[in-house]
Amino acid sequence: MIYRIANPARRAAASKVRITFILVILVVLWIAPVRAGSMPRVERIVLPNNLVVLVSEEHSLPFVVFQMLMDAGSRLDPAGKEGLANLTAKGLLLGTSTQNANAINEALDFMGASLNTSAGQDYAVVGLQVLKKDLEKGVDLFIDSLTNPVFPEQEIQKEKKKILGAIQAADEQPMSLAEKSFRKTLFPESPYGHPVEGTRESVSGLSKEDTSRFYQTFYRPNKAILAIVGDITVEEVRAKVIPLFAKWPASQVETGPINATYSKGSQTVKISRQITQANIILGNIGVRRDNPDYYSLSVMNYILGGGGFGSRLTEEIRVKRGLAYSVASFFDAEKYQGSFQIVMQTKNPSARESIALVLKEMERIQKEPVSDENLRRAKAYLTGSFPLRIDTQSKLAGFMAQVEYYGLGLDYPEKYPSLINSVSGQDVLRVAKTYLFPEQVILVIVGNLKEAGMESPSSTP
Amino acid sequence: MISKITRGVRSVLLSFFFCLLFVTLSFAGLADQVFEKILDNGLKVLLVENHKAPVITFQVWYRVGSRNEQWGRTGLSHMLEHMMFKGSKKFSAQEFTRLIAENGGNDNAFTSEDFTAYFENISSDKAQVLIDLESDRMHNLVLRNEDFQTERMVVMEERRMRTEDDPQAFLMEQVQATAFQTSPYHWPTIGWKEDIERFTLADLKSYYSTYYNPVNAIVVVVGDFRKEDLLPRIEKGFGGIPRGVAPEQKKDVDQPQSGERRVFAKREAELPYIVMAYHVPNLQSPDSYVLEVLEALLSTGKSSRLYQSLVQEKQLALSVDADNSLLSRDPSLFTLTAQPLSEKDVTEVEKALNEEIERIRAKPVGLQELEKAKNQLEAAFVYGQASLFYQGMLLAQYEIARDWRNVDEYLPSIRKVTPEDIRRVADLYLTPENRTVGRLIPLPPKEGKPAPAEPSASGRMIR
């Protein structure tokens, strides 16, 4: 959390998309008898085609955010067609039965609106941000792209080239390389094991027909959640927006549980690069989002390495020893599977020492109960920082949609503080013992292995 | 899931870049919402009430950045930023962290060429603790050698991560050092490696006493508070700090460039990268607003000129960008960047960039296209207002570059731009003589393929 930014203005962002939908994960809902002004009110409407629509009015600024989650993430990629969910999501914006990509882009840019699509592991997101005065036109483009895409051959081929280029460019970033390698090692057989964007080999083989088929199968209202936040009333949504979505036909879709296998036992992956730092990921299997221990894990992880400067890992590795600029731990809890990771970079010669320190902290939190003071602080942060998670229209829309997607319940916001506050020191100890495997970690290191003293393939770090 | 947010530097950085994309966008009427009070000790306080969510952003900006440094001591501003978290007279480093966290706040800091800024985003009822913490470290910072030695190692790690191991950032540093010869924008904000190793605790102490004074600082608070309540507290907390002496802020700027400069960087990388950087004025000149529109025409949205030409039609590049420097304190650079696709010749990419520049110099843009760019800029500032943090940052940046009141000139200035303005300004600044071209020449990784995963024999790591 506490990372200093040097020279923020100097480096140009790689691509200019003025508006991004920031997905803020985990949070808490509102609804209910709200303390004056603290939680936004949300209206939940279910259409006959089972599309769930969530609306929260926010009239302080003249714009509206739409965010749709489609249960169509990369975990549904067929074997050998890794990257298909991603290409399909991108393909939505490449032309519809009535207008081509250029016409769509011109229209969006002329309004200063943004329409973006992206895929994650669990779901794809289609997001629109549009000024109130252009609402009707913006919604038309949103619905047209979502329900009438034609995936033109030529545009799909171009998009594939871009994705292949992006895959190559990402290989230049050592942490991105490490992350891919970690997933692949932890989930060798699981649909969570491959990169969302696919691989060079798999993307090359994707076709227009593949995208059409994936789209026809998974892009269905009964598998979608639409969150709307901004300068629009619930009545307007009912009168002007819902009728448009009501025409979208539902269809039976099988997106059920997956074969959630994963690697057990320790493994080490070393990737050599001529760089000054060792980029390290160390971790093990995690939990699904619906695991009841999720909240105990949130508290435990905050104390271990999730809490920035307040966390043990930052204290031991950065503050006391100056070994890293950043070190953090997290549980990445997806719908059907998850991972636990500790991520850091340190100069090559410090790699071994830093890894040893991380393992020591994993073991310590398994052996020693945390102090009451530590526990109190973690809970105070987790519950107290809640309002910051939903303080913009985009954050709120993302949050609402995710609460619905992960089935956390409309009363989640009310429940959240008590879910966190009921975690005991014993719970923290128990989940640390249950979910951390310091003796069986998967370790990925991307760096100058010679300088790190880890060059020999047979040497364990 | 929750911790994805805290996962690492990248995400934090990106969100900052994201903010900065917006930084050039002001909004009509923001200045009208500002209440300004200059305390007797010279501290400028800017307050904006906004009650849409029960949170505030509390920001302290110091008018000091790498432009204030000396040759041989570069990176001192940023080093001091790190040391500001190491404890003050009333609060130890641990207490500082604890007080913010247990009140549910997120805090951070950032340094640029022109400023060093500290902020906390927090529930609106927690302002007092921030006043206590920020006022104490404004003049009672405790600088210990032991902390400094360790934190210097952290900064070295930061430089490795941000620059040494990031080929594009490395090239940018080279371009900047080539484009600026006289101006202190020559050196990177994080500092040259040798300087980070060289500077001393005494340097930090003297730097702190020169620049960290009320007369050289701005407090900005945006959010859910009542100024009748907050202002007296700020006056009480900060009012007793001695004024200090306003530091000399005038810095040399470069003479007009008299011919194209080129710089190359060879690094281990997957793809080449090209930068074209032109000297341009900042918001002191009306031309800077024309350059804002030009930036949008060239690179905002998929229908923009560079994207259409290089990415869509010619399929030469993976990404393209244009970036103006409206809010820099001294005149800075207008940059075009492109990441060529792997099989493409970077010379061809440069040629395509050039063609777009020459086209815009030669022929006025159509009215429809101009209107589109203006609409984009206008919409973006409306969206940007959703973030209280961004509002505060925008006001502070205007204040440091010139005056926060100028924020309200932005939109009218944009609206006034004509097709002929665009042609004239492009023709004046986007010339080969006025530019520095940087190219990244990728060297293939020594070992391209990951080694296969190996089960470790003992199943146990050595400590």
Interface residues (C-beta under 8 A of the other chain):
Chain A: M1 I2 Y3 R4 I5 A6 N7 P8 A9 R10 R11 A12 A13 A14 S15 K16 R18 I19 T20 I22 V24 I25 L26 G37 S38 E58 S60 L61 P62 F63 A101 N102 N105 E106 L108 D109 F110 M111 G112 A113 Q129 L131 K158 K161 K162 G165 A166 Q168 A169 D171 E172 Q173 P174 M175 L177 S181 T185 G265 S266 Q267 T268 V269 K270 I271 S272 R273 Q274 I275 T276 Q277 R289 S298 N301 G306 G307 G308 F309 G310 R318 V319 K320 R321 G322 L323 A324 Y325 S326 A328 S329 F330 F331 D332 A333 V343 Q345 T346 K347 R352 I355 A356 L359 K360 R376 R377 A380 Y381 L382 T383 G384 S385 F386 P387 L388 I390 D391 T392 Q393 S394 P438 E439 Q440 V441 L443 P457 T460 P461
Chain B: M1 I2 S3 K4 I5 T6 R7 G8 V9 R10 V12 L13 L14 S15 F16 F17 F18 C19 L20 L21 F22 V23 N50 H51 K52 A53 P54 V55 S66 H78 E81 H82 F85 A93 T97 R98 A101 E102 N103 G104 G105 N106 D107 N108 A109 F110 T111 S112 E113 N121 I122 S123 Q149 T150 E151 R152 M153 V154 V155 M156 E157 E158 R160 M161 R162 E164 D165 D166 P167 Q168 A169 M172 Q176 P188 T189 I190 D224 E268 A269 E270 L271 S299 T300 G301 K302 S303 S304 V311 Q312 Q315 L318 S319 V320 D321 A322 D323 S325 S328 T335 T337 Q339 L341 S342 E371 K372 N375 Q376 L377 E378 A379 A380 V382 Y383 Q385 A386 S387 L388 L443 P445 K446 E447 P450 A451 P452 A453 E454 P455 S456 A457 S458 G459 R460 M461 I462 R463
